[in-house]
Amino acid sequence: MSVWQQLFTRRMLICVFTGFASGLPLYLLFNLVPAWLRSEHVDLKTIGLFALIQFPYTWKFMWSPLLDRYVVPAFGRRRGWMLLTQIGLLAVIATMGGFSPQSDLAAIAWFATLLAFLSATQDIVLDAYRRELLSDVELGLGNAVHVNAYRIAGLVPGSLSLVLADFLPWDMVFIVTALFMLPGIAMTLLVKEPHRANPPKTLREAVVEPFHEFITRKGWNSALLILAFLFFYKLGDSMCTALATPFYLDMGFSKTQIGLIAKNAGLWPAVIGGLLGGLWMVKIGINRALWLFGVVQVVSIFGFAWLASVGHHAEITSVELAQLAIVIGLEALGVGLGTVAFVAFIARSTHPAYTATQFALFTSLMAVPRTFANAATGWLVESMGWTGFFLLCAVLAIPGMLLLLKVAPWGETQAATETPPSGRAQ
């Protein structure tokens, strides 16, 4: 089957829906909530600290064995948990906008934490479902499709909702945003339950065996190198975009301009880069893709440093809008390329018998920088200024690239690092 024939299949269509359902709540926390708080005059340090509410993304491996072990009646091991979390997300998002940032900041923090918990739990089961749905050959392309849909979902809270906020009260904006969880719910009701590997028979087996299998597969040294790589590869990029929306506002751009120009300029290059990256990955392999796409990802961060050096604009002209669009587009292209290779590497590193727990462990490490390191971004910006902050982000992206020498050597074939065959590890 050709690459294009692989792209237009039912399994790839399902990856579109899994990506959209996964991306919407995360981008709401990244884009809409900071914009909401900033527009209500909450200070940058407090907004930066709001990154800590995303801690469920870094600790989701703690409860992922429960999703591997237990089954929701009537819907199955994967579909049942997908449905429960998606309904919960719809309800929480719709409710959150009813609070006031001026008087209910604590309540907003609790609801945002609950949103992050439900979103992280949904990610556990969606990642496991997708790993069990796709064959090893389809991993690169399928995860590229997932990541692209993930980014397209960001257009809702990062663009549409911001535009609506100039015309509607915030409670209505959050209700409209919540309704975009309905496509994911419809997908869950229509798909079939995958049965690629036998589920764990006991909770102990669900908790212990995934970690034992990963550590003993190639030894402690290899396992620690992989875990370090998962932490560092996206560190600089994640910190760079942590306060993106407040940065655009501080540069003098309006919410509507951010919604229509900045977010679209960031979205479509990322989508194109992600799709081309997925197709290219089929030809060159995941290892080489990590190298090539990682370089683009690092270089593109410097565009933000240049934009920050220009400074605040008293009046926004077409020239400023074009500069903003170009810088964001280049950065998004690098992120789009880097993310599809990174997620494909994570999927390849999991064992099919323990997809939920191992995938959750790996993506938890991926989320650590954007949760804990990003919590300090507001303090760093106020201490260093925007230009110095973005240069620091570029420097922090280097260690992840150096670790590629060990975890994904340029000349090593994919088969050499392939996941063990389906079935229970011995």
Backbone torsions as a table, in degrees:
resi	resn	phi	psi	omega
1	MET	NA	132.0	-179.6
2	SER	-71.8	168.3	179.2
3	VAL	-60.9	-43.1	-178.0
4	TRP	-67.9	-35.3	176.2
5	GLN	-66.5	-36.1	176.4
6	GLN	-64.8	-32.2	-176.4
7	LEU	-68.9	-39.9	-175.2
8	PHE	-99.0	68.9	177.3
9	THR	-129.4	167.1	-179.7
10	ARG	-64.3	-35.7	-179.9
11	ARG	-65.2	-37.9	177.8
12	MET	-69.5	-34.2	176.4
13	LEU	-63.9	-39.9	176.5
14	ILE	-62.4	-37.8	178.7
15	CYS	-63.3	-29.7	175.5
16	VAL	-61.9	-45.9	-177.6
17	PHE	-71.9	-37.3	177.9
18	THR	-64.8	-40.0	179.4
19	GLY	-65.2	-42.7	-178.8
20	PHE	-64.8	-45.1	-179.3
21	ALA	-65.2	-33.4	-179.1
22	SER	-76.0	-38.8	-174.3
23	GLY	-76.5	-32.8	-173.8
24	LEU	-56.6	-53.6	-178.2
25	PRO	-67.1	-33.4	179.9
26	LEU	-67.9	-45.4	179.0
27	TYR	-68.5	-26.1	173.9
28	LEU	-63.1	-42.8	177.1
29	LEU	-68.4	-36.2	-177.6
30	PHE	-75.4	-43.0	-169.1
31	ASN	-108.7	-51.9	-172.0
32	LEU	-73.9	-45.9	-178.4
33	VAL	-62.9	-47.1	176.4
34	PRO	-60.3	-40.0	179.0
35	ALA	-64.9	-41.0	177.5
36	TRP	-60.2	-49.0	-179.2
37	LEU	-65.4	-41.9	-178.6
38	ARG	-66.3	-40.2	179.7
39	SER	-67.7	-20.3	176.0
40	GLU	-98.4	17.9	171.4
41	HIS	68.4	33.1	170.5
42	VAL	-81.6	137.8	-173.8
43	ASP	-73.0	159.8	-174.8
44	LEU	-62.8	-38.0	-179.4
45	LYS	-61.3	-42.4	178.8
46	THR	-66.3	-41.5	178.3
47	ILE	-62.8	-41.8	177.4
48	GLY	-60.8	-41.4	178.8
49	LEU	-65.0	-22.3	177.8
50	PHE	-63.1	-16.9	174.8
51	ALA	-60.6	-25.7	-179.6
52	LEU	-66.2	-21.8	178.5
53	ILE	-67.5	-12.0	-179.7
54	GLN	-86.5	12.6	-177.1
55	PHE	-57.4	-28.3	177.2
56	PRO	-57.1	-28.5	178.5
57	TYR	-66.7	-26.4	-179.3
58	THR	-91.9	-15.7	-177.5
59	TRP	-116.8	10.8	-174.2
60	LYS	-64.9	-21.3	177.4
61	PHE	-65.0	-17.1	-179.1
62	MET	-67.7	-37.3	-180.0
63	TRP	-108.9	2.4	177.8
64	SER	-62.4	-33.1	176.8
65	PRO	-58.9	-29.1	178.2
66	LEU	-63.7	-34.9	179.6
67	LEU	-76.3	-26.3	173.7
68	ASP	-74.3	-36.5	-171.6
69	ARG	-85.8	-45.1	-168.9
70	TYR	-101.3	149.4	-175.4
71	VAL	-117.6	133.8	173.2
72	VAL	-78.5	123.8	-176.7
73	PRO	-56.0	143.5	173.6
74	ALA	81.6	-30.4	-174.9
75	PHE	-109.4	-18.4	178.0
76	GLY	101.5	171.9	-173.1
77	ARG	-64.4	-42.5	-179.0
78	ARG	-91.6	-50.2	-175.0
79	ARG	-64.5	-34.8	-179.3
80	GLY	-62.6	-48.2	179.0
81	TRP	-67.9	-34.8	176.9
82	MET	-59.5	-47.2	-177.0
83	LEU	-65.4	-44.9	-179.0
84	LEU	-60.6	-46.4	-177.8
85	THR	-69.1	-36.5	-178.7
86	GLN	-67.9	-40.6	176.1
87	ILE	-64.5	-41.6	177.6
88	GLY	-62.0	-41.6	178.6
89	LEU	-62.7	-43.0	178.7
90	LEU	-58.1	-45.2	-177.8
91	ALA	-67.1	-43.3	-176.7
92	VAL	-68.3	-44.1	179.6
93	ILE	-61.3	-43.5	-178.7
94	ALA	-63.9	-30.1	-177.1
95	THR	-83.0	-32.5	-169.7
96	MET	-58.7	-39.9	-175.5
97	GLY	-67.1	-9.7	179.3
98	GLY	-77.1	-7.2	179.9
99	PHE	-93.8	160.1	178.4
100	SER	-106.1	125.3	177.7
101	PRO	-60.2	-24.3	-178.9
102	GLN	-76.2	-36.6	-174.8
103	SER	-115.8	-15.8	-174.1
104	ASP	-123.4	35.1	-175.0
105	LEU	-62.0	-37.2	178.8
106	ALA	-65.2	-43.1	178.9
107	ALA	-64.5	-39.3	177.5
108	ILE	-62.3	-40.7	179.0
109	ALA	-62.8	-41.0	178.8
110	TRP	-66.3	-43.3	179.2
111	PHE	-66.8	-37.7	177.3
112	ALA	-65.7	-36.1	176.3
113	THR	-65.7	-43.1	176.2
114	LEU	-62.0	-40.2	176.9
115	LEU	-60.9	-43.9	179.0
116	ALA	-64.1	-39.6	178.6
117	PHE	-62.5	-47.5	179.4
118	LEU	-65.1	-39.7	179.1
119	SER	-65.2	-43.7	178.4
120	ALA	-63.8	-39.6	178.5
121	THR	-66.1	-40.6	175.6
122	GLN	-61.9	-40.1	178.9
123	ASP	-60.7	-39.6	178.9
124	ILE	-55.4	-51.7	-173.5
125	VAL	-77.1	-34.0	176.7
126	LEU	-66.3	-40.6	177.5
127	ASP	-63.7	-42.7	179.0
128	ALA	-65.6	-43.5	179.1
129	TYR	-60.2	-45.0	-178.0
130	ARG	-67.0	-37.5	178.9
131	ARG	-66.0	-36.3	179.4
132	GLU	-78.8	-25.1	179.9
133	LEU	-75.4	-39.9	-172.4
134	LEU	-92.0	143.7	171.6
135	SER	-77.0	166.4	-179.3
136	ASP	-59.4	-35.8	-179.8
137	VAL	-66.5	-31.0	-176.0
138	GLU	-87.8	-4.1	-172.7
139	LEU	-58.8	-48.2	-177.6
140	GLY	-60.8	-49.8	-177.4
141	LEU	-70.2	-42.8	-178.8
142	GLY	-63.1	-41.1	178.2
143	ASN	-72.3	-28.5	173.9
144	ALA	-65.3	-43.1	177.4
145	VAL	-62.2	-44.5	178.9
146	HIS	-58.6	-47.2	-178.0
147	VAL	-65.6	-38.5	178.1
148	ASN	-63.2	-45.7	177.9
149	ALA	-64.4	-35.0	175.8
150	TYR	-56.9	-45.2	-179.6
151	ARG	-72.5	-37.8	177.3
152	ILE	-60.1	-37.3	176.9
153	ALA	-58.7	-31.0	178.5
154	GLY	-64.1	-17.4	177.6
155	LEU	-66.6	-25.3	-178.7
156	VAL	-72.2	-65.1	179.2
157	PRO	-72.0	-24.2	-175.5
158	GLY	-90.6	-12.6	-178.6
159	SER	-133.7	-66.4	-177.3
160	LEU	-56.7	-48.4	-177.4
161	SER	-65.1	-35.7	178.3
162	LEU	-67.1	-39.4	177.1
163	VAL	-65.3	-44.6	179.1
164	LEU	-60.7	-31.6	-177.7
165	ALA	-64.9	-20.2	175.7
166	ASP	-79.4	-10.6	-175.7
167	PHE	-125.2	-21.0	-177.0
168	LEU	-122.9	155.9	172.4
169	PRO	-66.0	155.8	-174.3
170	TRP	-61.8	-32.6	-179.5
171	ASP	-64.4	-36.5	177.2
172	MET	-70.8	-35.5	178.5
173	VAL	-60.4	-43.7	-178.9
174	PHE	-69.9	-34.4	177.3
175	ILE	-65.4	-45.3	178.2
176	VAL	-60.8	-42.9	179.3
177	THR	-62.1	-40.3	-179.4
178	ALA	-61.5	-33.6	-177.3
179	LEU	-65.1	-18.1	178.1
180	PHE	-75.5	0.0	170.1
181	MET	-79.7	-13.6	-176.5
182	LEU	-62.0	-38.9	177.1
183	PRO	-58.6	-38.2	178.2
184	GLY	-65.8	-39.8	177.7
185	ILE	-63.7	-42.8	178.8
186	ALA	-62.1	-42.2	177.4
187	MET	-59.5	-44.9	-179.2
188	THR	-60.1	-39.4	-178.9
189	LEU	-71.9	-24.3	-173.2
190	LEU	-96.9	-25.8	-175.7
191	VAL	-81.2	167.1	177.5
192	LYS	-99.0	156.6	177.9
193	GLU	-75.1	129.0	177.7
194	PRO	-77.3	151.9	179.7
195	HIS	-138.2	60.3	-176.1
196	ARG	-82.0	-30.9	-178.3
197	ALA	-142.2	153.7	179.3
198	ASN	-71.4	133.8	179.6
199	PRO	-71.4	158.1	175.7
200	PRO	-59.0	144.3	-177.2
201	LYS	-88.1	-21.9	179.3
202	THR	-134.2	162.2	177.8
203	LEU	-67.0	-37.0	177.8
204	ARG	-60.5	-43.8	178.2
205	GLU	-62.7	-37.7	179.8
206	ALA	-68.1	-29.8	-177.2
207	VAL	-87.5	-46.3	-170.5
208	VAL	-83.1	-47.1	-170.7
209	GLU	-61.6	-39.4	179.4
210	PRO	-58.9	-40.3	179.6
211	PHE	-74.0	-39.2	178.0
212	HIS	-62.5	-44.1	-179.2
213	GLU	-63.0	-42.8	-177.7
214	PHE	-66.2	-42.7	-177.2
215	ILE	-70.0	-40.8	-175.6
216	THR	-83.5	-10.9	-177.7
217	ARG	-59.5	-47.7	180.0
218	LYS	-134.9	5.8	177.9
219	GLY	102.0	165.7	-176.7
220	TRP	-61.1	-45.0	-176.3
221	ASN	-59.3	-47.3	179.4
222	SER	-62.7	-42.0	-179.4
223	ALA	-62.8	-43.6	-179.3
224	LEU	-67.1	-36.6	177.5
225	LEU	-64.2	-42.0	178.8
226	ILE	-63.6	-43.6	-179.6
227	LEU	-64.0	-39.5	177.5
228	ALA	-65.1	-41.1	177.9
229	PHE	-61.4	-43.4	179.9
230	LEU	-61.5	-31.2	178.9
231	PHE	-74.9	-43.6	-168.5
232	PHE	-90.9	-24.3	-169.8
233	TYR	-60.8	-37.5	-177.6
234	LYS	-107.7	11.9	-174.7
235	LEU	-61.3	-53.8	-177.7
236	GLY	-63.4	-44.2	179.8
237	ASP	-63.4	-42.5	-179.0
238	SER	-63.6	-44.7	179.1
239	MET	-67.1	-35.1	-178.6
240	CYS	-58.9	-38.7	-175.4
241	THR	-100.9	5.0	-175.1
242	ALA	-61.6	-38.8	-179.5
243	LEU	-116.7	37.0	-174.7
244	ALA	-58.9	-50.3	-176.8
245	THR	-64.2	-48.0	173.4
246	PRO	-58.1	-33.6	177.3
247	PHE	-62.3	-47.0	179.1
248	TYR	-61.9	-40.1	178.9
249	LEU	-64.5	-40.7	179.5
250	ASP	-68.1	-25.0	177.2
251	MET	-78.9	-5.0	175.3
252	GLY	104.4	3.3	-179.0
253	PHE	-83.8	144.2	179.0
254	SER	-81.2	165.8	179.0
255	LYS	-61.4	-39.0	179.5
256	THR	-66.8	-41.5	177.3
257	GLN	-62.9	-40.4	177.0
258	ILE	-62.9	-43.9	-178.2
259	GLY	-64.5	-43.5	-173.7
260	LEU	-87.5	-34.8	-175.4
261	ILE	-99.5	-61.2	-172.8
262	ALA	-62.6	-47.9	-174.9
263	LYS	-68.7	-39.6	177.8
264	ASN	-68.5	-39.4	177.9
265	ALA	-64.1	-29.3	177.4
266	GLY	-82.9	-31.4	-175.0
267	LEU	-73.7	-55.2	-169.3
268	TRP	-68.4	-39.2	172.2
269	PRO	-60.8	-35.0	178.1
270	ALA	-67.1	-40.6	178.8
271	VAL	-65.3	-47.7	179.5
272	ILE	-63.0	-44.9	178.5
273	GLY	-62.4	-40.3	179.4
274	GLY	-65.9	-42.6	-179.4
275	LEU	-68.1	-45.8	177.5
276	LEU	-64.3	-37.6	178.0
277	GLY	-62.7	-41.0	178.0
278	GLY	-64.4	-42.5	178.3
279	LEU	-66.8	-40.8	179.9
280	TRP	-67.7	-34.7	-179.2
281	MET	-61.8	-32.6	177.3
282	VAL	-59.7	-33.5	-177.2
283	LYS	-85.7	-43.8	-171.5
284	ILE	-99.1	-13.9	-179.3
285	GLY	91.2	161.9	-175.1
286	ILE	-69.2	-39.5	-177.0
287	ASN	-59.7	-52.1	-178.2
288	ARG	-66.8	-32.8	177.5
289	ALA	-63.3	-39.9	178.3
290	LEU	-60.5	-39.2	178.4
291	TRP	-67.6	-55.2	-174.2
292	LEU	-65.3	-46.8	-176.8
293	PHE	-71.4	-31.1	178.1
294	GLY	-65.6	-37.1	177.9
295	VAL	-63.4	-45.2	178.0
296	VAL	-60.3	-40.2	-179.3
297	GLN	-61.8	-42.3	-179.3
298	VAL	-69.7	-47.6	-176.4
299	VAL	-61.7	-36.6	-174.8
300	SER	-67.6	-20.4	179.6
301	ILE	-63.5	-29.4	-177.1
302	PHE	-64.8	-22.1	177.1
303	GLY	-61.4	-38.7	178.3
304	PHE	-66.4	-37.1	178.0
305	ALA	-63.2	-39.9	177.6
306	TRP	-65.3	-43.6	-180.0
307	LEU	-62.1	-40.0	178.9
308	ALA	-67.0	-34.4	-179.3
309	SER	-67.5	-24.5	177.0
310	VAL	-67.7	-37.4	174.3
311	GLY	94.0	-174.5	-176.6
312	HIS	-70.6	141.9	178.7
313	HIS	-105.9	123.1	176.7
314	ALA	-69.9	-37.1	176.1
315	GLU	-130.4	135.9	-178.7
316	ILE	-96.3	120.7	176.2
317	THR	-109.3	177.8	179.0
318	SER	-62.8	-28.4	179.1
319	VAL	-65.9	-46.4	178.7
320	GLU	-63.1	-40.4	178.4
321	LEU	-64.0	-39.4	178.9
322	ALA	-66.9	-40.9	177.5
323	GLN	-60.7	-45.2	179.5
324	LEU	-60.8	-45.3	-178.4
325	ALA	-63.1	-41.1	-178.4
326	ILE	-66.6	-46.6	-178.2
327	VAL	-63.3	-47.0	-179.3
328	ILE	-66.2	-38.5	179.4
329	GLY	-62.1	-42.6	178.8
330	LEU	-65.6	-43.0	179.1
331	GLU	-64.0	-41.7	-179.1
332	ALA	-66.4	-34.7	176.8
333	LEU	-62.1	-44.6	178.3
334	GLY	-63.8	-42.4	179.1
335	VAL	-65.7	-41.1	179.6
336	GLY	-60.8	-42.8	178.1
337	LEU	-67.4	-48.4	-176.1
338	GLY	-64.4	-37.6	-175.9
339	THR	-68.9	-40.6	-177.5
340	VAL	-65.5	-38.3	177.6
341	ALA	-68.7	-39.4	-178.8
342	PHE	-64.4	-47.8	-179.9
343	VAL	-65.6	-37.5	176.7
344	ALA	-63.9	-38.7	176.3
345	PHE	-62.1	-43.5	178.6
346	ILE	-61.4	-46.5	-179.7
347	ALA	-61.5	-41.2	-179.4
348	ARG	-65.4	-27.0	-176.7
349	SER	-83.3	-4.8	-179.5
350	THR	-93.2	152.6	173.4
351	HIS	-93.6	132.7	-176.6
352	PRO	-56.4	-25.9	-179.1
353	ALA	-75.2	-19.7	-176.0
354	TYR	-129.8	40.8	-172.0
355	THR	-59.4	-47.3	-174.6
356	ALA	-61.4	-48.4	-175.2
357	THR	-71.6	-47.7	-178.8
358	GLN	-68.0	-42.1	178.0
359	PHE	-61.5	-41.1	179.1
360	ALA	-64.7	-40.1	177.9
361	LEU	-60.9	-47.3	-176.5
362	PHE	-68.0	-44.5	-180.0
363	THR	-72.7	-22.8	173.5
364	SER	-64.3	-44.3	177.2
365	LEU	-64.0	-36.0	176.5
366	MET	-61.7	-31.3	-176.3
367	ALA	-87.4	-14.2	-177.6
368	VAL	-56.4	-47.6	-179.2
369	PRO	-59.2	-44.4	-175.2
370	ARG	-72.2	-12.9	179.3
371	THR	-95.7	-57.3	-174.1
372	PHE	-87.7	-45.7	177.3
373	ALA	-65.3	-39.9	-179.0
374	ASN	-66.8	-23.7	178.4
375	ALA	-63.6	-24.6	-179.6
376	ALA	-91.6	-2.6	-173.7
377	THR	-63.5	-39.3	179.0
378	GLY	-60.9	-43.0	177.4
379	TRP	-64.7	-41.9	179.9
380	LEU	-63.0	-42.6	-179.7
381	VAL	-63.3	-44.0	-178.4
382	GLU	-70.3	-23.6	179.2
383	SER	-87.3	-39.5	-171.8
384	MET	-106.1	-18.9	-171.0
385	GLY	85.4	161.7	-176.5
386	TRP	-63.3	-41.3	-177.2
387	THR	-63.0	-50.2	178.6
388	GLY	-61.5	-35.7	179.1
389	PHE	-62.5	-45.3	-178.4
390	PHE	-69.4	-33.6	175.6
391	LEU	-65.5	-38.5	175.9
392	LEU	-61.9	-40.2	178.3
393	CYS	-59.9	-39.3	178.8
394	ALA	-64.4	-41.0	178.9
395	VAL	-64.6	-40.2	-178.2
396	LEU	-70.1	-11.8	178.0
397	ALA	-82.7	-12.8	-174.1
398	ILE	-70.7	-44.5	-177.1
399	PRO	-55.8	-38.9	178.8
400	GLY	-61.3	-37.7	178.2
401	MET	-67.4	-39.2	179.9
402	LEU	-65.3	-33.4	179.6
403	LEU	-68.2	-18.1	176.5
404	LEU	-60.2	-26.9	177.8
405	LEU	-57.0	-30.6	-178.1
406	LYS	-99.1	-43.6	-171.5
407	VAL	-89.6	-23.0	-179.4
408	ALA	-148.7	68.0	-178.9
409	PRO	-57.2	144.0	-175.7
410	TRP	-55.9	-43.7	-174.0
411	GLY	-87.5	-3.1	-177.5
412	GLU	-81.9	133.6	-179.2
413	THR	-76.6	159.5	-179.4
414	GLN	-62.8	-34.4	-177.1
415	ALA	-61.2	-29.9	-178.2
416	ALA	-68.4	-23.4	-180.0
417	THR	-117.2	20.8	-174.5
418	GLU	-68.6	152.7	176.1
419	THR	-62.1	145.6	174.4
420	PRO	-58.2	157.4	-178.0
421	PRO	-61.8	157.5	-179.3
422	SER	-59.9	149.8	-179.4
423	GLY	120.9	177.5	-176.0
424	ARG	-83.3	135.6	179.4
425	ALA	-66.4	148.1	178.8
426	GLN	-99.9	NA	NA
